[in-house]
């Protein structure tokens, strides 16, 4: 059964719906959302409600740092991220906040460990953005001998690392839409990218599809109306910078 791996939706309902539709077309049998449902975007209540519905149908949903900060925003706002957390908190009902607060930091699906940031310390929100950090995460996950794969988000980019014949990790930059064999005799860690706020200069939404039966992984990019999403941010009165990032994919 194919598993669609989505992360960092960031309250961008337009991008989420586009990725869900694409994943259905690709034959996804299960969904996993790897955290950061909210933050930055203009539709936090709608996104949380949509993902709560998916969870009730069997989707795995994890907690990210923006979800946690939204539940307990800082008393004094000093950064744009903090202002976004406070804004989002005010727009979510108690049920939605309770849902975010109850989300786990990690989950296991067969031989795959799912985490928002890094498996070595999930609640400290380390970025898996280089070989050293990827190795620390993979080493921690490998304490469970059944785990062959680690899938995470948080860094808003798509990258695959694997342990080759030697001890060090090797980094591979995937091509969207091209299926990659990921045999279980190796150990793999992938950052699946961001649905709602890509940051590699490409405005298309990101997610990945994992087929554990065929031992294959495919990274996808999905076009959506990012200009309308940016307009939503402006209409909501959020910082202009958040809208510009959507327009530029940065």
Phi, psi and omega in degrees: 000126180287140180243120175276126183251110182242144180212161172052059177290322174053049172058029179253088186294324181298316180292321179299312182296323179296317180291321178296319179294318180296317180297321177296319178296329181276359175089026179298131177258346179209154181241144172226127179249117192265035172097171186058060174293327188237181182101132176079314189274172190266354187232057182296317182296318181293320180292314179298318179298319179295317183285329172299321177296319178296321179297322179292342178262005175114000178291144172274131180229129180250166177264135174249176182295323179290327176296315181295317181291333177289322179295318180232076181293155181293149180293325179242125182271123181238344183229166177297320179299319180293323178294324178293322178296317179295317179299315181294317180305318182292341184257003178251137176285172182300320180299317180293318179295320178296322178298313180297318183295329184275353183294141178283162177276333181219163173206156178239131174239102181061241181265011183248132171261131180250135181205150179288312184250255184242139183291339183285338177199075190304324184275000177261356170060044175291143177274126174272082187235014174201173184297323181295314180292323178296320180294320178297319179293315181293322178298318180295317180294328184287355172298335170269111186295345180277347183276122177249340187228142171235128177240130182216172178237231170077323185268352175065021175222161183255118181213147177237132175240148176212154178267117182273209183292329178274194182271332184282162177271148175249145183253138180229132178262111185285157172258126182304135177085354181260120183287136183246125173293132179229070184299145188286354177284348171256175174244136189230147172220132184228138166263123192272356179090183184246128173295309194259353179205073176297149185227033180243019180084005178242124186281352182290141178295158183237145164198175180226155178238125180248129176247096184293332181289321179267355184054057181226147179227133179230126176268137183237151168238137186230122177289142174211175183279080183290333178291322176293323177296320176295321177295324176299319180297316179294318181295331180281350180082017177283166181304140180303327181302324180295322178290318180297324179296320177294321181291330183256347184068037183230000000 
